[in-house]
Amino acid sequence: MYSKSVFERIQRIPEGEPFKASLLIGIAPYSSIRKALSTLVKSGYLMRVSQGVYVRPKINDYLGAIRPSSRKILELVAKGEMIDITGAEAVQRLGLSTQMVLKEIFLTSGRTRTIRLENGGRIFLRHVSPRKLVLAGRLAGIALIALWYLGKNGVTMATIRQIRKRLPPQEFDALKKEAPSMPAWMREKILNSGEESLW
């Protein structure tokens, strides 16, 4: 009886969209929810991503069931927090470094912690000051994180030139608008990045 109600609710969740078991509270008693989820995982209809997190996986003809991206998982388990990539990954994406990032590490305005995945993987969340993440989720945010990572001695006008080339004009403008909250060394280089000095 309860398992049918749980199944019908899960059917309305799009494939590939992770959800928390707590979403089902109110549909059935907790013990019935746990039992229904366990049965659906064993049948292959659901995939358990991490503790309390499940997904109706998308199926690839060659790869089989596809786990949701780390970003999607974090949007669910760290809801309300500002989250973005680390400085090491930011400088790599902007062409300022060729060093590859091997661990899945994200910066967060929340607490530092590790999310253990069912496949044995881990997603690391590292707390940083919220002012480093004010542009999280956009290209300007990646640039800001890269600047913080490189630090006072690592940011030159050549660095700003490279960043400007990589960002659409509106994203670089968004970065400049955050100048008042930047430390003086960063603010000066951003605000002095006129067209004549960059091109």
Phi, psi and omega in degrees: 000303179292323182300326178293318179296318179296314181299316181296324179291318181294326179301333181279353178272127182301147175300139179086355182260109181293152178216156177271148177300332181296343177298335185268355180298133182106338178277323184204165174300152184304317181297324179289324178296313180301316181295317180296317180296318179299317180296318181291328177290315180297327180283345182092356180290325178243156172240131175275118185273310176205184184302117177078004182240130183228168177205145166275101189291147169284142183253125176260137183302331184256325185262347182081216182291130182259125177287144177299155178296157178300324180299317180295319179297317181293323178300332180273308187279340180243035182302135180095348178263152171274129184224139174203177181290167179280167178299322180299319179285325180298314181292329178292317180294329182272003179077018180267354179203151177253002181291129180273142178264122185265324180273150176274096181238136177232151174270146181217152173278351179271199184279155175289132180194173179238133175257117180270129181263155182296334181277007179096349179283170179220145173244123182262132176247126183242123182290136171222167178300135180305332182292342176280348185242016184298338180249024183304140176093000179225167184298324178299327179292322177297319178296317180298316179297320179298318180297316178299320183293316182291327176078175185305317184276348183260349181261118178241176176295333176293325177297313180297321179299316180295318179296317182297323179294329183276341184258142170298151182309320182292331178285321177293324176296321178297322177297316180297326181295338179272002183307320181302334181266000181273156173295158186305317183298325180281316182301316182300315182291322179293313184286339179266012183270058178289162181307321186293334183269351186251336188242000000 
